[in-house]
C-alpha cells in the first residue's frame, strides 16, 4: 500500500523522492494520532469529536489516494452523526484494519 500511495502522490501531484516519503510519514502520523482516539470517543459516546476525527481521516486518506480508507472514514463520520454506536464500532474496526497494513 505504501508504494501505491507514493505512486498516487507522484502521478497526481508530481511529488517524488524525499518529499513523497515525508508526506507519507505525515499521513501515517495523522492516522496514528486520530485513530487512537476512536475507542474513547465511542466509549464516551462523544459523537461530535468522533465525527470530526473521522472527517479528518477521510480528508487525509483522500489526499493520499487511499479511497477505501476514505470511504470507511466517511461511514464512521456518518454513523457518529447519527449516534449509531454499533456502526461506529464496526466501521472503526474496519478503519483500524486498513491502518494496520500501513504501519
C-alpha positions as CSV (number, residue, x, y, z in Angstrom):
1,X,0.0,0.0,0.0
2,X,2.9,2.4,0.7
3,X,4.1,2.2,-2.8
4,X,0.6,2.7,-4.2
5,X,0.3,5.9,-2.1
6,X,3.7,7.1,-3.2
7,X,2.7,6.4,-6.9
8,X,-0.5,8.4,-6.3
9,X,1.4,11.4,-4.9
10,X,3.8,11.3,-7.9
11,X,1.1,10.9,-10.6
12,X,-1.4,13.3,-9.0
13,X,0.8,16.0,-7.7
14,X,4.2,15.4,-9.1
15,X,5.7,14.8,-5.7
16,X,8.6,12.3,-5.6
17,X,11.5,11.1,-3.6
18,X,12.0,12.6,-0.1
19,X,9.0,14.9,-0.4
20,X,6.7,12.0,-1.1
21,X,8.2,10.0,1.8
22,X,7.7,13.0,4.1
23,X,4.1,13.3,3.1
24,X,3.6,9.5,3.6
25,X,5.1,9.8,7.0
26,X,2.8,12.7,7.8
27,X,-0.2,10.7,6.6
28,X,0.8,7.8,8.9
29,X,1.3,10.2,11.9
30,X,-2.0,11.9,11.3
31,X,-3.8,8.5,11.2
32,X,-2.0,7.3,14.3
33,X,-2.9,10.4,16.3
34,X,-6.5,10.3,15.3
35,X,-7.4,6.6,15.1
36,X,-6.1,6.2,18.6
37,X,-8.9,8.5,19.8
38,X,-11.7,6.4,18.4
39,X,-12.2,3.9,21.2
40,X,-12.5,6.5,23.9
41,X,-14.8,8.7,21.8
42,X,-17.1,5.7,21.2
43,X,-17.0,4.5,24.8
44,X,-17.9,8.1,26.0
45,X,-20.5,8.4,23.2
46,X,-18.7,11.6,22.2
47,X,-20.1,11.6,18.7
48,X,-19.2,15.1,17.8
49,X,-15.5,14.6,18.3
50,X,-15.7,11.1,16.6
51,X,-17.4,12.6,13.6
52,X,-14.8,15.4,13.4
53,X,-11.9,13.0,13.8
54,X,-13.3,10.7,11.1
55,X,-13.7,13.7,8.8
56,X,-10.0,14.5,9.3
57,X,-9.0,10.9,8.5
58,X,-11.3,10.9,5.4
59,X,-9.6,14.0,4.0
60,X,-6.2,12.8,4.8
61,X,-6.9,9.4,3.1
62,X,-8.4,11.2,0.0
63,X,-5.4,13.4,-0.3
64,X,-3.2,10.3,-0.2
65,X,-5.2,8.4,-2.7
66,X,-6.4,5.7,-0.2
67,X,-10.0,5.7,-1.4
68,X,-11.1,2.6,0.6
69,X,-9.9,4.2,3.8
70,X,-11.7,7.5,2.9
71,X,-14.9,5.6,2.3
72,X,-14.8,3.8,5.6
73,X,-13.9,7.0,7.4
74,X,-17.0,8.6,5.8
75,X,-19.0,5.7,7.2
76,X,-17.6,6.3,10.7
77,X,-18.4,10.0,10.3
78,X,-22.0,9.4,9.2
79,X,-22.5,6.8,12.0
80,X,-21.3,9.2,14.5
81,X,-23.5,12.0,13.2
82,X,-26.4,9.5,13.5
83,X,-25.2,8.5,17.0
84,X,-25.2,4.9,15.9
85,X,-22.8,3.2,18.3
86,X,-22.8,-0.3,16.7
87,X,-21.9,1.1,13.3
88,X,-19.3,3.4,14.8
89,X,-17.7,0.3,16.4
90,X,-18.0,-1.7,13.2
91,X,-16.5,0.9,10.8
92,X,-13.9,2.0,13.3
93,X,-12.7,-1.6,13.5
94,X,-12.5,-1.8,9.7
95,X,-10.6,1.5,9.6
96,X,-8.1,0.2,12.1
97,X,-7.6,-2.9,10.0
98,X,-6.8,-0.8,7.0
99,X,-4.4,1.3,9.1
100,X,-2.6,-1.7,10.4
101,X,-1.3,-2.7,7.0
102,X,0.2,0.8,6.5
103,X,2.3,0.8,9.7
